[in-house]
């Protein structure tokens, strides 16, 4: 939902970032307002996942230039846990497994850490159980999930659903979904997408990082950005994704070339 | 606190032994005369002196072992004093006199108030009525015929029991340190559960009066008669300081027909400072004999302290259908070293054993699992399952697994699984992204990792152990 008057949530300017001294992001610019859904598409290695991790504050990436304002605050100076508590959520492409730790225990700790920092009430295990079950219905998740160890032995689809469950619990201002569609069959994709759609509103925003058009049939973006070699090289409306699907990424290069001539 | 009361609690110990030797502390060094002196001071029967001398003779012929994966400077055994009278430590008059650092530790560990006082060396009987707690326990145990006392008392009051079982599981010449212990042990615990009695409570060394100053060569003997069962807790989670660097204890367990002994340890001896200076060498021989049919011996240990931990609580499964279990968590941080594991010796038919070992290394520490599973020719249909998992925190530490499997009977089924994992940046980032800080994340990962072992501990112990682990690993990440 595009509303030029709504508040700017994220403002990325000329962002450069390295991993192991290799420059991956080479000047990313992006503005996200409340209520918007952005899709970032691009080939493998174009820098889209790196961009997602840099926003969340992964310690392996070093920001070398540029600025990021989130909610009118300098984001880059904040520790990753503070960014989370301030409302940035990253749904991981490869969620980690934590053997021996019950999912319910992990979810509650995450929930309470956020509640605490927002000066809101923490929930005890019983209260939390009621609360989380309600959210699970949204994602058509079986309650067995709560007793199983975090992501351990989960199928690809189950892991992704568990990520979106966390998004539902934490109610972030900005959710970055890193290839959430990969490894999902069509039914799981539909459920995950419908869950995400139910969570969107005029006060939050979503960045979808994806390879394929498929996900965008279910979660319709307001903007589609094409990333290549660490820059956003083209921005357009949702129809761009369709054209990509038909013509492939080479088409962008050709058309860019045509424009620059 | 009135001056009178202070004087009272600071009085020297009055109830010493009456002997012709004047000094309360034996001169340094070890020889036959020292052993005779120890035995005489303790007014021991002749058979025990013979036992000690035989052990000493064995010890002289043995050399210090060096196969273990730990490094330490050579110990000068002639530079140790092998006896000092069990006089009480100087008592502090109130909690205000206790080192605030120690109190902070207790606070973090959640040690109950009355225990804090006792552990810090405050005269508990002045502040709390803990003596009566201990007395109540004793009375309750006596009602069902359970003997729970110091081994010195047992030698005086139940000599025939001690004589029958002492050294029956760990013979005097078993190994270098067991021989040394057998020659010079000064005190320890004795526990006897009569036929058919299920011990109504967990027996804890904490509630045994006389537990103080049991010394560096501790000796423990636990016997469960036919159909008896007992759960025994050793140690506590609060840090224990000691001026003796070498600790060489021996623990023997004997389970007769249908008897069950569960032995849980939380070891938190002084580990040395963060540079690896100081700390206890904990070289222990622990062994249980599942002697009777359907008997069961279960070891659970949480090893977090000591500069060097070197121990293999073992089970000899002699009775038919007997069961041996070993559940272990060993944590090393800074420059600590641990070489620990178990031995499961299957002799009887249909004997079963389970080994679950979790090693956690942080800092510059090194942790090894070393375990032997031996299936004797007589052990028809024996089964063993072993699982050894190691977790590394940081990239300066090490973990090793040394499994030894000897099978002499074709009907045996022996399984061994091992894994190594690492708490890395990606895991911590996942937690951080959910708003959870590194300390809490590590604590959660570690507790998940150790869950199978903690489940074996009595409830309160498990809670304390969980806190202890977080405390031990504090600051090891980031």
Interface residues (C-beta under 8 A of the other chain):
Chain A: X56 X57 X58 X59 X60 X79 X80 X81 X83 X84 X85 X89 X90 X92 X95 X96 X98 X99 X100 X101 X105 X106 X109 X110 X113 X114 X117 X149 X166 X170
Chain B: X425 X426 X427 X429 X430 X431 X432 X433 X434 X435 X436 X437 X440 X444 X445 X447 X448 X449 X450 X451 X452
